[in-house]
Amino acid sequence: MVLAVKKACKNFGGLAAVSDVSFTIQKGEIFGLIGPNGAGKTTMFNLITSMFPLSSGEVLFKGENINGLKPNKITEKGICRTFQNIRLFPKMSAEENVMVGVHCRSKSGVLSSVFRTKSQRKEEKEIRQRANELLEFVGLEGYADVTAENLAYGQQRRLEIARAMASDPQLLLLDEPAAGMNETETSDLFHLIKKIQTRDITVLLIEHDMPLVMNLCDRIAVLNFGKKIAEGTPEEIQNNPDVIEAYLGSEEEEEYA
Amino acid sequence: MLAELINPYYLQIGCFVLINIILALSVYVPLSTGQLSLASAGFMGLGAYTSALLTINLELPILVGIIAGTLIAGLFGIIIGLPTLRLQGVYLAIVTLGFGEVIRVVFVNWESLTKGSVGISGIPHIGREILKTVKEFGFNPQNLGLQNNQFIFLSIFLLLLVIAIFLVWFFRRQSRSRVGRAYAAINLDEKAAESMGINITYYKVLAFTQGALLAGFAGSLYAHVLAYISPADFSYHRAVDILVFTIFGGSEVIWGPVFGAIFLTFLPEVLRFISEYRYMIYGLMIIILMAVRPQGLIDVSLINWIKSKVSKRGVKHGSSSEKSM
């Protein structure tokens, strides 16, 4: 078990964005988190990565309680994420973006950086190699020197994945990686995430593209209005009446339409 | 012939240019993590008064005074930097400006120690100390055909030049390392930087403290170059002047503040012949520049353009200092 979320609650004032959500993710699986807009999926990500504090409940990573740690400590522990609205470092080159990702796995300080000690030069070389290896992994070889903001949208999404992978995560959180992608790009993304899985990285995925989610995920949890309404394999989820109701509405719920 | 070329007046302007470069860097470094600090004048004053008082009252060597002044400013940098971490943009600017004013008011009112607004005179002068030392070793500036005061200013100028080049080199190398990438990442997107595993508290306080150390160092040098300081030297006007060096020159690359400090220190001297109109021209230039080039005169694309010109024409034409950027 890599991640266990137990009775997680988050209130913003009177609004319960997430209430009593529990799920566990096994090592090596691709776990999908789906639900209509505003269901609390991204809030769940922010709770796991400690960008917001939990109102109650707990998050366990490999059995260890990680509540209240700073986001950078969470990354050090081995959880890294991408963002729904891409948050690359826009003025940096693609290579530099990924090099920043290696930050918590390297350690050169001010003096060794300025005087370029032997170990610093070795480390810098390794960081650069790692960055280029990851750019190639996500299919961005040849774009190392391009400024991030000048990359095409789909490339920016893949660069964000490379940057997150640079921190050597055991659990990778992807927030709507296929948003705004065309069919070819989505199919490339499918293969990329499968490839990530073969590297022994567990993936937690938020996604609205249902064919992608159903083909990719081993298990899925469905959120609606901050509550978990279902969990199971893609087949179970597709046939679950509560899920169908949440997505399509039932006939008596005309006022929500 | 060397003697005719060395004019103490020009050398003194040169010294101010070099001190201003250090001050401009003291704004540039925190700004490279997105922290707009106006506390440089305050830190400069702390460095200047610490070093002046230690060398006068305790008769410590100038070097010890300068180190102490720098460290005291750095210590205050940590003290101010930690609680202001949550502040962004103009809010941080206002708090740091307030800090500078508090420091100045303390200098004015703590008369038993600082002699109030009269200021402190008779501070040991670096140039004279150097002259005294070399004379002890049996060297006489007359051997070079220099008068004593020419030698004094020349020695200060060269000393400051070495210091300024070292500091630019230091921070340029820092900016192209793991630390520099962390600074840039925080500047571009603090939340994303934190999610990528960067300890933003550490790096923001580090950058703020580096700025304070630089300003304190420049202030200590200032005290021992002028031999006279008063609270008015570290007022709000100084804070804005220092900020303008960096904003005018550009805060994207280190050559921006360096150029800003050089250009804006020379400009009023060059325009001296039109006397009172010169500050109008100075002000007008800043307004025009901010309107047409808000990122400052020197930015990344300009550097890249110079680089491409230099590599095209070969090194013999490209002797500008930017070519190594």
Interface residues (C-beta under 8 A of the other chain):
Chain A: T49 M51 K70 P71 N72 T75 E76 C80 R81 F83 R87 L88 F89 P90 K91 M92 E96 M99 V100 G101 H103 C104 R105 S106 S108 G109 V110 S113 V114 R116 Q120 E123 E124 I127 R163 A164 A166 S167
Chain B: F170 R173 Q174 S177 R178 V179 G180 R181 A182 A184 A185 L188 D189 K191 A192 A193 E194 S195 M196 G197 I198 N199 I200 L206 V300
